[in-house]
Amino acid sequence: MAQKRSAALPFILVTLLLDVLGIGLIIPVLPKLVTTMGGGNISENSGLFGWFVAIYASMQFLFSPVLGSLSDTYGRRPVILLSLVGAGLDYLLLAFAPSLEWLFVGRVISGITGANMTAINAYVADVSPPEKRAQNYGLMGAMFGIGFILGPAVGGLLGSVGPRIPFLAASALNLLNALYGFFVLPESLEPKNRKPLSLRTANPISSLGALARHPILLGLAGTMVCVSMAQQVLYSTWVLFTTFRFQWTELQNGLSLSVVGITAAVVQGGLTRVAVKQLGERKALVVGLGFSVVSYVMYGLATQGWMLYAILVVGSLGGIAGPSVQALISKAAGPSEQGTVQGAISSIMSLTGVVGPVVFTHLFGYFTSDAAPMKIPGVAFFGGAALIFLGMLLVSFHDHGATSEGFFHDHGATRFPPGRGQSRCWGRA
């Protein structure tokens, strides 16, 4: 069993890295592609891009518990591999989409296949002993970081040649990823831990009941919603903001997102372990959220493009909260329901991804238009900062109340709840 665990983890980390590379390739070009095909300027069409982001998240909300339940029944391996094949074919569709309607269809399929993070998170829980789960989830965060170092930079470079070329590259990566996984990725879920497929657990609403069975998860739901909602500012308005405020090109946006990846890899690959050991999970969470509040305010106030790079360093420190949260989530559930619980968590995160992009892109569009009483390009970042601060208050209040019941009592260095995106993980950009 130990050999299986040690061998399987590198496989899934490489699979995750290649998956994120495919996503990172299209980030610098998709907003401009959508707004250009829609006609008009950035302010007028920013809301349209928000709907494209929202439909992706909607599909993840609906299908994360489905894929999680399927992985609990049939194993993680087939769910991961089939979703990668679907993603590869979908990127081909996006590369040749002749209209906004076809782009929309492509984003629907992307959202469905992107829900494979549920199975990937469950896979890591399967092969990681409890005392190493925070560390291994930190390595996942590092893979996200590395993927976003290479993906956006290459995507920005390819996008400067042609806006459809990054989609072709993403398709190739996902299909090669599936082929790689077919030969080297072992199954992680033992037959004795599998359970029959249930419509109840595959339902995105009823699957949330899995959280209610674990008070530590239910208690953190409010904080998770606030933080996940705030992160939609980065996902949906970063490129819109930098293009409008600083006239950045696809290449400049790609390079800036690569810096996000570098800082995330450093923090989640090394600093997280040190911070959690020194502070404990609860304090690491609160401190990480504090850094995030400060960085969001600073983003909104930035007057020069170079300032964003300095602020990114501060913002990356917010990543110390994520892996320990994910570790506690996995500990609260048994081996046979890891997929279901991860699916419920992913559904919550995805639901905020439905509302957040629409709200924040419309805010951005209004406060950068001539109709606004005053132009405030950073308004979405200010809203995100307020939400994260509210999340800090909620987790602090809940911790105080729950301690008397023993839910958050410190028993060492491995006790507290994530972060994706998802990536689907809090740290996924």
VENGI-V561901 format. One line per field, one symbol per residue. ss: DSSP state (~ for helix, > for strand, _ for the rest). A space follows every 10 residues. Layout:
ss->???
This chain:
ss->_~~~~~~~~~ ~~~~~~~~~~ ~~~~~~~~~~ ~~~~~~~~__ _~~~~~~~~~ ~~~~~~~~~~ ~~~~~~~~~~ ~~~~_~~~~~ ~~~~~~~~~~ ~~~~~____~ ~~~~~~~~~~ ~~~~__~~~~ ~~~~~~~__~ ~~~~~~~~~~ ~~~~~~~~~~ ~~~~~~~~~~ ~___~~~~~~ ~~~~~~~~~~ ~~~~______ ~~~_____~~ ~~___~~~~~ ~~__~~~~~~ ~~~~~~~~~~ ~~~~~~~~~~ ~~~~~~___~ ~~~~~~~~~~ ~~~~~~~~~~ ~~~~~~~~~_ ~~~~~~~~~~ ~~~~~~~~~~ ~___~~~~~~ ~~~~~~~~~~ _~~~~~~~~~ ~___~~~~~~ ~~~~~~~~~~ ~~~~~~~~~~ ~~~~~~~___ ________~~ ~~~~~~~~~~ ~~~~~~~~~~ ~~~_______ __________ _~~~_____
